[in-house]
Amino acid sequence: MAKPTYDFNSRVAVVTGAGGGMGEAIALALAEAGAKVTAIDMKGCPDTLKTQTNVTFAQGDLRDEGFVNRAFAETAARHGRFDYLANVAGVLWFGRDKSLLEMDMKVWDEVMDINLRTMVLTSRAATPLMKKTGGGAMVHVSTIQWMRGDPAPQDAYQASKAAVCAMSRSLAMQLAADGIRSNAICPGPALTPLQARWSTEEIRKQVAGYVPLGRIGTAADMADATLFLLSGAASFITGVELPVDGGCLLRN
Ligand SMILES: NC(=O)c1ccc[n+]([C@@H]2O[C@H](COP(=O)([O-])OP(=O)(O)OC[C@H]3O[C@@H](n4cnc5c(N)ncnc54)[C@H](O)[C@@H]3O)[C@@H](O)[C@H]2O)c1
């Protein structure tokens, strides 16, 4: 079935975590819809984005506030406006991130630093630039996992992603009068480098079998949801968490 197309011509966006997976797909989709995109990641620029004339790649660590502020200010200066932020970068450290009752608190702090604090830094950098433009929209990537328990938990991940939704709602309320919307997406299982553990066809079949819609999600599924929430089609939507999970939450 045909997908809706969006017109982001003359709009300016920053996408974090664009070195692979969902961030790469979101940056590509925005650029293909006409936006000028600054794509940020610690990793180098992926091949798909290298060929996009609308994309500027900024390699760096989002924990570095100076780097974040420079990347955002340069984006606004380069294009004379700033419209969208897609907060995508995050980590899920299987093995090291486990129950809060037993995990190493250094790992807890590191996960919070990457998954939550970097999104705070980017939101702080983006907000005054959006205000100057006269409005804007943000999408923050959380997960369905924060809404439920797990017998084999990653508690730092779970708590950080709950906080991302809390941050998103608070920003939505604080910035509504400025014409800035803030929403979150909550992906279910999605086949990206983060899920390298689903390495065989058999495992992937098992994961797909858990999803009511019968398949694992893709980075493109998350890009579709993100573009919708950034677009004018969602102009009356702010402060929501949209599960993009093939129905997984129906199981609980
Ligand atoms: N894949 C899934 O099943 C799934 C499910 C729910 C939520 N998520 C969330 O989706 C988002 C995107 O993940 P993905 O699945 O595309 O994985 P991914 O590992 O491909 O992408 C995450 C990107 O973030 C970058 N990154 C991490 N820390 C960084 C830092 N400090 N500075 C700069 N870049 C940094 C990584 O280099 C990586 O390219 C994450 O926030 C993740 O928690 C993923």
The ligand as an SDF file (V2000), in Angstrom:
LIG
                    3D

 44 48  0  0  0  0  0  0  0  0999 V2000
   16.1160   -1.7790   18.0120 N   0  0  0  0  0  0  0  0  0  0  0  0
   15.1610   -1.9710   18.9040 C   0  0  0  0  0  0  0  0  0  0  0  0
   14.5960   -3.0780   19.0300 O   0  0  0  0  0  0  0  0  0  0  0  0
   14.7090   -0.8270   19.7810 C   0  0  0  0  0  0  0  0  0  0  0  0
   13.5190   -0.9650   20.4950 C   0  0  0  0  0  0  0  0  0  0  0  0
   13.0880    0.0850   21.2890 C   0  0  0  0  0  0  0  0  0  0  0  0
   13.8020    1.2640   21.3310 C   0  0  0  0  0  0  0  0  0  0  0  0
   14.9550    1.3920   20.6370 N   0  0  0  0  0  0  0  0  0  0  0  0
   15.6570    2.6860   20.7180 C   0  0  0  0  0  0  0  0  0  0  0  0
   15.7960    3.2130   19.4190 O   0  0  0  0  0  0  0  0  0  0  0  0
   16.9050    4.1250   19.3680 C   0  0  0  0  0  0  0  0  0  0  0  0
   17.7360    3.8200   18.1320 C   0  0  0  0  0  0  0  0  0  0  0  0
   18.3080    2.5480   18.2800 O   0  0  0  0  0  0  0  0  0  0  0  0
   18.6310    1.5610   17.0840 P   0  0  0  0  0  0  0  0  0  0  0  0
   17.8310    0.3570   17.3180 O   0  0  0  0  0  0  0  0  0  0  0  0
   18.5330    2.2710   15.7900 O   0  0  0  0  0  0  0  0  0  0  0  0
   20.1240    1.1740   17.4670 O   0  0  0  0  0  0  0  0  0  0  0  0
   21.5500    1.6040   16.9160 P   0  0  0  0  0  0  0  0  0  0  0  0
   22.5170    1.0490   17.8800 O   0  0  0  0  0  0  0  0  0  0  0  0
   21.6610    1.2260   15.4820 O   0  0  0  0  0  0  0  0  0  0  0  0
   21.5070    3.1890   16.9690 O   0  0  0  0  0  0  0  0  0  0  0  0
   21.8600    3.9580   18.0690 C   0  0  0  0  0  0  0  0  0  0  0  0
   22.9060    4.9630   17.6170 C   0  0  0  0  0  0  0  0  0  0  0  0
   23.1770    5.8480   18.6900 O   0  0  0  0  0  0  0  0  0  0  0  0
   24.5610    6.1850   18.6210 C   0  0  0  0  0  0  0  0  0  0  0  0
   25.0330    6.6720   19.9200 N   0  0  0  0  0  0  0  0  0  0  0  0
   24.9640    6.0300   21.1150 C   0  0  0  0  0  0  0  0  0  0  0  0
   25.5190    6.7920   22.0660 N   0  0  0  0  0  0  0  0  0  0  0  0
   25.9410    7.9470   21.4650 C   0  0  0  0  0  0  0  0  0  0  0  0
   26.5910    9.1230   21.9290 C   0  0  0  0  0  0  0  0  0  0  0  0
   26.9330    9.2660   23.2130 N   0  0  0  0  0  0  0  0  0  0  0  0
   26.8850   10.0840   21.0360 N   0  0  0  0  0  0  0  0  0  0  0  0
   26.5660    9.9520   19.7270 C   0  0  0  0  0  0  0  0  0  0  0  0
   25.9380    8.8710   19.2340 N   0  0  0  0  0  0  0  0  0  0  0  0
   25.6330    7.8690   20.0950 C   0  0  0  0  0  0  0  0  0  0  0  0
   25.2290    4.8650   18.2390 C   0  0  0  0  0  0  0  0  0  0  0  0
   26.5380    5.0620   17.7270 O   0  0  0  0  0  0  0  0  0  0  0  0
   24.2520    4.2860   17.2370 C   0  0  0  0  0  0  0  0  0  0  0  0
   24.5880    4.5930   15.9040 O   0  0  0  0  0  0  0  0  0  0  0  0
   17.6420    3.9420   20.6870 C   0  0  0  0  0  0  0  0  0  0  0  0
   17.3540    5.0310   21.5390 O   0  0  0  0  0  0  0  0  0  0  0  0
   17.0670    2.6480   21.2470 C   0  0  0  0  0  0  0  0  0  0  0  0
   17.0840    2.6120   22.6340 O   0  0  0  0  0  0  0  0  0  0  0  0
   15.4270    0.3820   19.8500 C   0  0  0  0  0  0  0  0  0  0  0  0
  1  2  1  0
  2  3  2  0
  2  4  1  0
  4  5  1  0
  4 44  2  0
  5  6  2  0
  6  7  1  0
  7  8  2  0
  8  9  1  0
  8 44  1  0
  9 10  1  0
  9 42  1  0
 10 11  1  0
 11 12  1  0
 11 40  1  0
 12 13  1  0
 13 14  1  0
 14 15  2  0
 14 16  1  0
 14 17  1  0
 17 18  1  0
 18 19  2  0
 18 20  1  0
 18 21  1  0
 21 22  1  0
 22 23  1  0
 23 24  1  0
 23 38  1  0
 24 25  1  0
 25 26  1  0
 25 36  1  0
 26 27  1  0
 26 35  1  0
 27 28  2  0
 28 29  1  0
 29 30  1  0
 29 35  2  0
 30 31  1  0
 30 32  2  0
 32 33  1  0
 33 34  2  0
 34 35  1  0
 36 37  1  0
 36 38  1  0
 38 39  1  0
 40 41  1  0
 40 42  1  0
 42 43  1  0
M  CHG  2   8   1  16  -1
M  END
$$$$
